[in-house]
Amino acid sequence: MTTPQALALNNVEVIYDHVALAIKGVSIEVPSGGMIALLGANGAGKSTLLKSISGLLAAERGLVTRGEVRFMGEDIGGLSPQRRVKLGIVQVLEGRRVFEHLTPDENLVAASAVRGNRSDMARNRDRVYSYFPRLAERRGAESGYLSGGEQQMLAIGRALMTQPKLLMLDEPSLGLAPFLVAEIFDIVRRINKEEGLSVLLVEQNAVAALEVVSHGYLMDNGRIVMHDSAEAMKKNPDIQQFYLGGAERRNFHDIKHYSRRKRWLS
């Protein structure tokens, strides 16, 4: 029996300022209850693709000019960002954007205004604190004084307050120590498994991402150039060379003679 798709992009093309082609015929799928990684170097187009799903492109003068974005079987291309959130799509933006002058408790309450009543808010807040007990310990502190890891936890917690069906995380590991990345990714995987929440994880850190997802897509220069299981991607020599630190283990004395190219660009 085929697993239903929470999210399906079919041949999506994105243009900025009516001129610059940023996304070129991209198709990806996130199964319902699945956890998928979108990998790629800085500037590959990963964040742009997320914004085409969440509806945030217009604020940056971007436009989906071709293809379709479907969520739970519905074409959402014409919907506002607010409507998409109500349908259950939430994006955690890169950079841990929280209200720094508010406490974690106040941040969570503010996010709950999107949907639900007071009892929903209390239940969702308790759920967030159960996943992130460190936030519960610091619930009365100003969020601007939290550590980077705690702010990332709070950003994810704010997203969970909207009762999402699809959680999209944009570079959650950015600027964090490896042990914090492992802790946060383990919590996200637990949320995925316990609640059946679909997750699209956008990362440059392929090492960490491929440890927690089932499948991955590799994006390069606005295109999807590879799609496979996480285990197969970890074993792929090109992924190892360019995204899992293989180049760092080379003898750079002979680097000028090193002419190997990414096979997908050949």
DRENZA-438449 format. One record per residue: x, y, z of N, C-alpha, C, O in turn; residue number from 1. Coordinates in steps of 0.001 Angstrom, whole numbers, plus 500000, padded with zeros to 6 digits. Example, Ala and Ser with C-alpha at 12.3 -4.5 7.8 and 13.67 -1.06 7.14 Angstrom:
REM DRENZA-438449
   n_c1   n_c2   n_c3  ca_c1  ca_c2  ca_c3   c_c1   c_c2   c_c3   o_c1   o_c2   o_c3   n
 513190 494310 507800 512300 495500 507800 513200 496700 507800 514236 496681 508465   1
 512850 497750 507080 513670 498940 507140 512900 500030 507870 513409 501138 508039   2
This chain:
REM DRENZA-438449
   n_c1   n_c2   n_c3  ca_c1  ca_c2  ca_c3   c_c1   c_c2   c_c3   o_c1   o_c2   o_c3   n
 500849 498799 500000 500000 500000 500000 500884 501249 500000 501812 501351 500802   1
 500600 502193 499110 501402 503402 498980 501145 504363 500132 499997 504623 500493   2
 502241 504896 500715 502101 505876 501794 501611 507198 501236 502197 507713 500284   3
 500535 507772 501810 500051 509066 501296 501085 510163 501514 501856 510132 502473   4
 501085 511124 500610 502051 512214 500682 501467 513397 501445 500383 513882 501118   5
 502190 513860 502465 501787 515100 503132 502076 516280 502222 501278 517212 502120   6
 503232 516229 501557 503677 517326 500703 504194 516760 499388 504924 515769 499370   7
 503810 517395 498300 504311 516987 496992 504532 518220 496130 503598 518976 495861   8
 505771 518417 495700 506097 519481 494748 506344 518830 493395 507076 517845 493296   9
 505739 519377 492372 505867 518804 491039 506376 519847 490058 505654 520767 489674  10
 507638 519687 489657 508244 520521 488617 508150 522014 488932 507798 522819 488070  11
 508472 522376 490187 508331 523768 490644 509496 524625 490150 510662 524232 490199  12
 509130 525797 489679 510113 526780 489215 509861 528096 489951 508716 528528 490082  13
 510934 528731 490433 510808 529986 491173 511700 531041 490541 512865 530791 490232  14
 511129 532228 490354 511867 533349 489793 511794 534529 490762 510740 534808 491333  15
 512930 535221 490941 512988 536456 491725 513032 537657 490788 513722 537647 489768  16
 512275 538699 491161 512270 539961 490412 511961 539762 488932 512413 540528 488081  17
 511182 538719 488637 510762 538430 487254 511938 538130 486327 511768 538090 485108  18
 513118 537920 486888 514311 537728 486056 515135 536519 486498 515419 535632 485693  19
 515513 536483 487764 516488 535500 488249 515817 534161 488547 514974 534067 489439  20
 516195 533127 487796 515654 531789 487990 516402 531109 489130 517585 530797 489002  21
 515704 530878 490258 516352 530338 491464 516100 528848 491650 516986 528123 492103  22
 514906 528385 491306 514535 526975 491430 514136 526478 490047 513347 527119 489352  23
 514684 525335 489653 514549 524883 488270 513938 523482 488200 514654 522482 488253  24
 512629 523419 488081 511947 522146 487871 512114 521143 488995 512442 519983 488746  25
 511895 521572 490223 512111 520716 491394 510856 519923 491742 509750 520462 491795  26
 511058 518637 491976 509984 517757 492451 510480 517012 493685 511518 516351 493639  27
 509742 517117 494785 510075 516364 496000 508785 515907 496657 507715 516454 496388  28
 508888 514905 497517 507736 514410 498266 508135 514174 499721 509238 513712 500017  29
 507212 514503 500614 507370 514183 502035 506191 513303 502425 505060 513786 502462  30
 506421 512026 502716 505309 511145 503092 504653 511593 504384 505295 512212 505233  31
 503391 511283 504529 502696 511592 505766 503366 510861 506919 503481 509636 506905  32
 503808 511619 507920 504511 511036 509053 505972 510746 508788 506645 510146 509627  33
 506481 511165 507625 507870 510908 507264 508795 512016 507713 508353 513101 508092  34
 510093 511731 507666 511106 512723 508012 512152 512701 506904 512891 511727 506754  35
 512208 513774 506135 513003 513864 504911 513989 515020 505034 513664 516065 505596  36
 515199 514825 504502 516202 515884 504497 516347 516464 503097 516301 515748 502097  37
 516523 517776 503055 516887 518469 501824 518277 519043 502054 518450 519987 502825  38
 519261 518469 501383 520664 518813 501604 521186 519685 500475 520605 519741 499391  39
 522281 520358 500746 522911 521162 499718 523772 522251 500332 523603 522616 501495  40
 524690 522759 499539 525574 523817 500001 524831 525140 500126 523699 525273 499660  41
 525467 526104 500751 524902 527442 500855 524658 528000 499453 525535 527939 498591  42
 523460 528544 499235 523132 529110 497933 522558 528128 496933 522329 528484 495777  43
 522320 526884 497366 521795 525872 496448 520328 526090 496104 519840 525585 495093  44
 519614 526858 496963 518200 527105 496725 517283 526464 497743 516064 526467 497570  45
 517852 525915 498801 517057 525180 499782 516049 526084 500493 514873 525735 500588  46
 516490 527233 500991 515589 528141 501713 514505 528687 500787 513355 528849 501194  47
 514877 528966 499546 513885 529432 498571 512803 528390 498373 511622 528727 498282  48
 513197 527122 498306 512209 526062 498130 511263 525993 499325 510055 525825 499153  49
 511810 526121 500538 510949 526133 501725 509933 527264 501657 508761 527068 501979  50
 510375 528443 501239 509482 529596 501190 508422 529443 500108 507350 530040 500204  51
 508710 528655 499087 507684 528384 498084 506583 527502 498664 505451 527515 498182  52
 506919 526739 499697 505941 525876 500369 505170 526652 501423 503953 526503 501535  53
 505864 527481 502197 505220 528231 503286 504520 529494 502797 503726 530085 503530  54
 504807 529915 501558 504160 531107 501016 504878 532401 501316 504309 533478 501139  55
 506137 532318 501775 506875 533519 502168 507690 534135 501033 508434 535089 501258  56
 507559 533603 499821 508342 534127 498702 507989 535562 498345 508866 536358 498010  57
 506706 535891 498416 506253 537206 497955 506957 538338 498689 507222 539387 498102  58
 507261 538134 499967 507929 539173 500758 509328 539458 500235 509895 540513 500523  59
 509888 538530 499471 511229 538698 498921 511194 538848 497396 512202 538640 496722  60
 510043 539205 496873 509842 539429 495435 510117 538164 494626 510633 538208 493509  61
 509749 537030 495237 509861 535751 494542 508492 535260 494116 507475 535662 494679  62
 508471 534381 493108 507208 533907 492560 507382 532499 492000 508335 532215 491275  63
 506431 531614 492356 506383 530299 491717 505737 530488 490350 504556 530825 490257  64
 506503 530274 489302 506021 530540 487945 505633 529278 487189 505083 529346 486089  65
 505921 528130 487784 505621 526880 487094 505509 525767 488112 506109 525837 489184  66
 504736 524729 487779 504597 523578 488652 503541 523796 489722 502834 524803 489719  67
 503444 522837 490638 502445 522937 491698 502989 522451 493024 503860 521584 493093  68
 502441 523045 494082 502750 522648 495453 501466 522113 496053 500479 522840 496169  69
 501474 520845 496435 500279 520209 496981 500543 519764 498415 501580 519175 498721  70
 499572 520062 499295 499659 519677 500697 498407 518900 501056 497293 519403 500909  71
 498590 517670 501529 497475 516777 501845 496511 516670 500652 495292 516610 500818  72
 497091 516649 499461 496320 516498 498241 495748 517766 497660 495178 517739 496569  73
 495887 518895 498367 495304 520164 497924 496368 521067 497317 497454 521218 497876  74
 496057 521662 496179 496953 522632 495558 496898 523923 496382 495851 524563 496475  75
 498035 524297 496978 498051 525454 497882 498748 526656 497260 499020 527640 497948  76
 499038 526584 495973 499809 527637 495322 499220 529024 495452 499964 530005 495492  77
 497919 529132 495518 497291 530447 495585 496951 530916 496988 496333 531968 497152  78
 497344 530153 498007 496971 530486 499383 497989 531404 500050 499179 531359 499740  79
 497508 532234 500963 498376 533133 501724 499180 532339 502749 498807 531217 503092  80
 500283 532912 503244 501043 532229 504302 500184 531912 505525 500324 530846 506124  81
 499306 532824 505892 498453 532609 507065 497526 531404 506860 497313 530610 507776  82
 496985 531285 505656 496093 530167 505357 496868 528846 505378 496342 527818 505805  83
 498090 528882 504925 498904 527669 504919 499216 527217 506352 499230 526021 506642  84
 499464 528182 507239 499686 527832 508647 498448 527168 509229 498551 526194 509974  85
 497282 527694 508891 496034 527117 509414 495795 525713 508877 495165 524887 509536  86
 496303 525448 507675 496194 524097 507130 497139 523124 507831 496939 521910 507792  87
 498181 523677 508477 499097 522820 509219 500534 522857 508760 501315 521976 509119  88
 500912 523868 507963 502296 524010 507495 502992 525077 508330 502480 526189 508457  89
 504133 524761 508893 504868 525762 509658 506349 525668 509316 506904 524575 509201  90
 506980 526829 509155 508404 526898 508838 509155 527569 509974 508793 528664 510403  91
 510204 526911 510462 511109 527511 511437 512250 528138 510643 513088 527437 510076  92
 512269 529454 510612 513229 530176 509783 514654 530016 510293 514881 529786 511481  93
 515586 530140 509400 516995 530121 509764 517312 531297 510691 516815 532405 510488  94
 518131 531053 511697 518587 532156 512538 517894 532279 513879 518085 533274 514578  95
 517073 531267 514266 516482 531249 515615 515763 532558 515942 516098 533240 516911  96
 514786 532890 515131 514080 534162 515301 512988 534027 516363 511902 533510 516100  97
 513300 534499 517553 512336 534510 518654 512191 535949 519140 513009 536808 518810  98
 511154 536204 519918 510975 537534 520513 511904 537628 521726 511598 537105 522797  99
 513041 538303 521541 514088 538275 522568 513686 538993 523845 514205 538678 524916 100
 512771 539955 523754 512372 540705 524954 511296 539986 525749 510947 540411 526851 101
 510763 538891 525194 509753 538106 525889 510379 536857 526497 511443 536417 526061 102
 509734 536294 527487 510185 535036 528074 509798 533879 527146 508962 534056 526259 103
 510395 532699 527340 509941 531542 526570 508447 531295 526719 507769 530974 525743 104
 507933 531443 527931 506502 531259 528159 505691 532229 527298 504712 531833 526665 105
 506096 533485 527276 505370 534493 526498 505525 534251 524999 504591 534498 524236 106
 506683 533776 524571 506881 533421 523166 505911 532332 522738 505318 532407 521662 107
 505753 531322 523579 504865 530214 523242 503406 530666 523206 502648 530263 522324 108
 503021 531497 524159 501651 532010 524182 501376 532841 522935 500304 532734 522340 109
 502340 533669 522538 502158 534501 521347 501957 533644 520103 501140 533978 519245 110
 502696 532541 519999 502561 531663 518834 501230 530941 518820 500736 530573 517754 111
 500641 530732 519988 499390 529978 520066 498202 530770 519540 497125 530210 519333 112
 498390 532073 519322 497273 532895 518824 496859 532509 517408 495776 532875 516952 113
 497733 531761 516707 497434 531386 515327 496220 530481 515251 495391 530627 514353 114
 496108 529547 516182 494971 528618 516156 494766 528026 517543 495693 527963 518350 115
 493537 527595 517807 493220 526960 519067 492715 527938 520118 492806 529153 519944 116
 492174 527390 521222 491653 528193 522326 492610 528125 523513 493720 527604 523407 117
 492156 528662 524647 493031 528727 525814 493445 527339 526315 494592 527142 526715 118
 492529 526395 526293 492877 525051 526756 493859 524381 525795 494753 523647 526218 119
 493683 524643 524491 494642 524129 523506 496025 524710 523774 497035 524009 523714 120
 496046 526011 524072 497318 526681 524339 498030 526043 525522 499223 525751 525445 121
 497312 525825 526609 497926 525240 527811 498424 523829 527531 499509 523447 527967 122
 497626 523061 526802 498030 521692 526486 499261 521673 525580 500191 520896 525799 123
 499258 522529 524566 500394 522578 523647 501670 523063 524340 502765 522576 524059 124
 501513 524026 525247 502673 524541 525979 503273 523446 526863 504493 523291 526925 125
 502419 522695 527539 502912 521588 528359 503631 520552 527502 504637 519976 527916 126
 503101 520324 526306 503718 519361 525387 505111 519841 524966 506053 519051 524916 127
 505236 521135 524664 506531 521699 524274 507523 521540 525420 508666 521138 525200 128
 507096 521850 526635 508005 521747 527782 508381 520290 528070 509460 520024 528600 129
 507503 519351 527727 507850 517945 527933 508943 517510 526968 509789 516686 527315 130
 508929 518060 525762 509974 517742 524790 511260 518523 525073 512363 518027 524838 131
 511104 519743 525577 512255 520612 525827 512277 521036 527291 511971 522189 527595 132
 512630 520136 528206 512614 520472 529643 513542 521628 529986 513326 522324 530978 133
 514570 521838 529177 515474 522967 529430 514719 524295 529296 515008 525247 530020 134
 513765 524359 528384 512957 525574 528246 512069 525778 529465 511870 526903 529922 135
 511539 524674 529986 510688 524787 531178 511484 525380 532339 510958 526178 533115 136
 512748 524989 532453 513595 525510 533533 513844 527008 533372 514067 527706 534361 137
 513807 527510 532129 514138 528910 531866 512929 529690 531362 513076 530705 530683 138
 511748 529215 531695 510519 529787 531150 510305 531236 531566 509565 531955 530895 139
 510933 531691 532657 510750 533058 533117 511859 534018 532727 511790 535205 533045 140
 512891 533515 532037 514015 534373 531640 513709 535068 530312 512922 534566 529511 141
 514332 536219 530085 514183 536866 528785 514858 535998 527730 515978 535527 527926 142
 514169 535791 526610 514663 534864 525600 515972 535315 524972 516740 534492 524473 143
 516233 536627 524993 517481 537127 524455 518694 536662 525239 519817 536728 524739 144
 518484 536187 526472 519583 535713 527294 519735 534196 527253 520603 533645 527930 145
 518905 533516 526469 519052 532072 526319 520263 531770 525444 520689 532608 524649 146
 520811 530576 525594 521901 530151 524724 521364 529916 523309 520153 529873 523091 147
 522285 529763 522353 521856 529518 520984 521032 528249 520858 520039 528216 520130 148
 521445 527198 521572 520689 525957 521536 519307 526111 522131 518333 525575 521602 149
 519217 526849 523242 517917 527063 523881 517005 527910 522988 515798 527674 522938 150
 517568 528880 522294 516764 529682 521374 516258 528838 520211 515135 529038 519747 151
 517076 527894 519731 516615 527012 518662 515496 526107 519157 514531 525856 518436 152
 515622 525623 520372 514550 524821 520966 513266 525636 521067 512174 525132 520805 153
 513411 526899 521450 512241 527763 521582 511606 528025 520217 510381 528056 520097 154
 512433 528214 519191 511895 528443 517848 511084 527235 517384 510020 527389 516784 155
 511587 526042 517663 510844 524833 517301 509593 524708 518153 508531 524331 517657 156
 509721 525028 519448 508560 524993 520333 507466 525934 519884 506287 525584 519929 157
 507846 527136 519449 506853 528088 518929 506116 527495 517735 504904 527662 517602 158
 506844 526807 516872 506217 526187 515704 505222 525105 516132 504147 524975 515546 159
 505585 524336 517153 504691 523266 517619 503403 523816 518221 502386 523123 518245 160
 503437 525060 518709 502239 525666 519292 501139 525878 518247 499974 526055 518604 161
 501501 525860 516961 500485 526039 515909 499818 524723 515523 499005 524691 514600 162
 500152 523642 516218 499593 522311 515951 499798 521908 514489 498833 521609 513785 163
 501046 521900 514035 501293 521646 512616 501138 520183 512223 501186 519281 513059 164
 500952 519982 510925 501005 518646 510334 502321 518451 509583 502779 517324 509393 165
 502924 519566 509159 504214 519542 508482 505113 520585 509130 504794 521774 509139 166
 506244 520131 509675 507229 521013 510301 508427 521126 509367 509049 520121 509024 167
 508751 522355 508955 509889 522596 508072 510951 523365 508847 510693 524455 509358 168
 512142 522791 508931 513231 523378 509703 514325 523833 508750 514853 523035 507976 169
 514665 525119 508808 515674 525678 507914 516986 525861 508667 517126 526781 509472 170
 517937 524987 508403 519285 525037 508999 519256 525126 510529 519857 526038 511097 171
 518573 524201 511203 518516 524289 512670 519855 524087 513359 520010 524460 514522 172
 520837 523498 512656 522132 523242 513296 523076 524429 513214 524158 524400 513801 173
 522685 525469 512497 523592 526587 512212 524121 527227 513497 523347 527683 514338 174
 525439 527254 513635 526071 527923 514760 526021 527190 516082 526378 527757 517115 175
 525582 525936 516073 525458 525184 517318 526560 524140 517435 527055 523616 516438 176
 526930 523854 518673 527923 522811 518935 527342 521452 518554 526129 521255 518634 177
 528202 520502 518135 527705 519189 517699 526828 518478 518713 525853 517833 518326 178
 527145 518575 520006 526329 517869 520993 524924 518465 521080 523959 517745 521333 179
 524806 519791 520870 523487 520416 520863 522710 520033 519613 521502 519804 519677 180
 523391 519963 518482 522742 519542 517238 522172 518140 517407 521030 517877 517030 181
 522976 517238 517977 522513 515864 518187 521305 515834 519114 520356 515089 518871 182
 521333 516638 520176 520219 516668 521132 518938 517171 520463 517874 516574 520629 183
 519039 518262 519713 517853 518843 519076 517307 517909 518004 516094 517724 517903 184
 518194 517315 517198 517733 516401 516158 517079 515168 516763 516103 514659 516211 185
 517593 514681 517881 516970 513530 518543 515561 513877 519032 514651 513053 518955 186
 515392 515094 519532 514067 515517 519998 513109 515631 518818 511955 515213 518909 187
 513589 516199 517708 512734 516314 516514 512343 514933 516010 511197 514724 515611 188
 513268 513999 516023 512950 512629 515597 511920 512004 516545 511032 511272 516108 189
 512045 512294 517827 511073 511761 518784 509684 512338 518522 508692 511609 518565 190
 509607 513632 518253 508321 514264 517936 507724 513635 516676 506526 513356 516615 191
 508568 513418 515685 508130 512792 514436 507533 511413 514688 506485 511082 514133 192
 508187 510607 515516 507744 509240 515750 506521 509189 516668 505591 508421 516420 193
 506520 510000 517723 505445 509920 518710 504160 510569 518227 503073 510149 518623 194
 504264 511579 517381 503078 512322 516978 502740 512171 515503 501727 512692 515035 195
 503592 511456 514770 503327 511294 513347 503438 512587 512568 502823 512739 511513 196
 504229 513528 513091 504395 514829 512448 505362 514699 511279 506482 514215 511447 197
 504935 515130 510097 505815 515120 508932 506867 516210 509087 506557 517314 509536 198
 508113 515907 508718 509223 516840 508906 510035 516948 507621 510422 515942 507028 199
 510284 518182 507202 511216 518460 506109 512371 519241 506710 512216 520390 507122 200
 513526 518601 506754 514713 519151 507413 515682 519665 506355 516229 518884 505577 201
 515891 520968 506327 516798 521582 505356 518134 521846 506043 518190 522540 507058 202
 519210 521289 505482 520491 521319 506183 521678 521361 505232 521646 520763 504156 203
 522733 522078 505642 524046 521906 505057 524805 520791 505778 525686 520150 505205 204
 524446 520570 507052 525115 519564 507870 524562 518182 507516 523687 517654 508202 205
 525089 517611 506434 524595 516321 505957 524888 515205 506951 524107 514261 507066 206
 526007 515300 507672 526372 514266 508634 525269 514089 509674 524824 512969 509928 207
 524828 515194 510275 523798 515134 511310 522438 514780 510721 521706 513971 511291 208
 522096 515381 509582 520766 515186 508998 520537 513737 508590 519465 513190 508849 209
 521512 513113 507964 521330 511754 507467 521261 510718 508579 520927 509560 508328 210
 521575 511123 509804 521442 510217 510944 520008 510118 511436 519666 509157 512124 211
 519166 511079 511104 517819 511102 511699 516691 510958 510687 515550 510720 511083 212
 516971 511095 509396 515912 511013 508385 515910 509639 507730 516852 508861 507880 213
 514829 509353 506996 514757 508083 506263 515272 508232 504842 515899 507320 504304 214
 515007 509384 504234 515418 509646 502851 515915 511084 502728 515631 511933 503574 215
 516652 511330 501671 517149 512676 501448 517134 513061 499987 517177 512215 499094 216
 517072 514354 499770 517238 514952 498446 518470 515840 498508 518725 516496 499518 217
 519229 515854 497426 520389 516730 497332 520105 517805 496287 519756 517505 495145 218
 520258 519048 496695 519988 520186 495813 521299 520869 495455 522162 521080 496307 219
 521431 521212 494172 522632 521877 493699 522230 522851 492593 521655 522456 491579 220
 522543 524129 492805 522270 525146 491793 520803 525165 491357 520494 525279 490171 221
 519898 525048 492354 518475 525175 492075 517793 523938 491554 516609 523978 491217 222
 518523 522825 491479 517946 521577 490968 518128 520448 491977 519061 520467 492780 223
 517231 519467 491929 517433 518236 492679 518302 517325 491831 517938 516969 490710 224
 519461 516949 492376 520410 516154 491605 520547 514730 492132 521187 513888 491502 225
 519942 514464 493294 520003 513119 493851 518871 512917 494832 518500 513837 495561 226
 518315 511700 494855 517286 511336 495826 517471 509867 496158 517493 509022 495263 227
 517605 509556 497459 517820 508164 497840 517556 508014 499331 517267 508988 500027 228
 517662 506768 499814 517547 506544 501246 518735 507177 501953 519780 507408 501344 229
 518569 507456 503244 519654 508072 504002 520884 507161 504017 522013 507637 503896 230
 520665 505868 504164 521792 504937 504209 522549 504921 502890 523780 504904 502871 231
 521806 504926 501784 522462 504923 500473 523219 506221 500230 524299 506212 499641 232
 522654 507337 500683 523330 508618 500480 524613 508686 501299 525610 509244 500840 233
 524599 508128 502501 525810 508144 503329 526944 507337 502688 528122 507626 502899 234
 526571 506324 501904 527570 505477 501263 527987 505991 499884 528974 505518 499321 235
 527249 506950 499342 527549 507455 498005 528886 508204 498005 529071 509104 498825 236
 529816 507863 497119 531144 508493 497155 531120 510002 496933 531928 510723 497519 237
 530207 510488 496098 530130 511933 495882 529604 512649 497122 530104 513714 497483 238
 528597 512070 497775 528091 512658 499017 529200 512664 500066 529389 513653 500775 239
 529930 511552 500158 531033 511487 501117 532089 512545 500809 532614 513190 501717 240
 532394 512716 499542 533461 513632 499157 533106 515094 499393 533915 515867 499907 241
 531876 515466 499008 531526 516880 499012 530697 517331 500219 530652 518523 500523 242
 530034 516382 500915 529130 516793 501993 529381 516099 503325 528831 516511 504346 243
 530210 515042 503334 530472 514342 504585 531921 514479 505035 532414 513671 505822 244
 532599 515505 504532 533936 515798 505024 535055 515064 504327 536197 515092 504788 245
 534744 514395 503204 535788 513641 502516 536926 514519 502046 538090 514129 502135 246
 536600 515709 501542 537643 516587 501013 538610 517017 502111 539789 517247 501841 247
 538120 517129 503350 538970 517567 504452 540013 516510 504815 541033 516815 505432 248
 539739 515258 504420 540675 514191 504748 541717 513974 503649 542570 513096 503776 249
 541659 514760 502576 542594 514617 501461 543936 515280 501804 544031 516121 502698 250
 544953 514873 501066 546257 515515 501144 546231 516729 500230 546285 516586 499009 251
 546151 517912 500803 545993 519117 499999 547304 519547 499322 547324 520528 498579 252
 548396 518813 499578 549643 519091 498856 549467 518859 497359 550113 519502 496531 253
 548562 517908 497030 548320 517573 495624 546982 518115 495128 546460 517642 494118 254
 546421 519105 495830 545064 519556 495510 544965 520133 494105 543908 520029 493481 255
 546044 520743 493580 545951 521340 492254 545808 520269 491163 545401 520560 490039 256
 546149 519034 491518 546006 517948 490545 544654 517234 490696 544328 516308 489954 257
 543884 517700 491682 542614 517028 491975 541536 517575 491058 541118 518725 491195 258
 541086 516748 490120 540149 517238 489106 538791 516552 489155 537965 516751 488265 259
 538553 515747 490186 537274 515058 490260 536122 516053 490380 536186 517008 491154 260
 535084 515817 489611 533914 516681 489646 532733 515938 490235 532706 514708 490266 261
 531763 516695 490699 530511 516067 491111 529902 515405 489876 529690 516056 488853 262
 529626 514119 489980 529171 513390 488798 527870 513937 488245 527604 513838 487048 263
 527036 514531 489147 525764 515052 488633 525941 516334 487805 525003 516773 487141 264
 527135 516934 487841 527392 518133 487033 528084 517786 485720 528255 518651 484862 265
 528482 516522 485559 529214 516123 484352 528271 515986 483161 528712 515657 482059 266
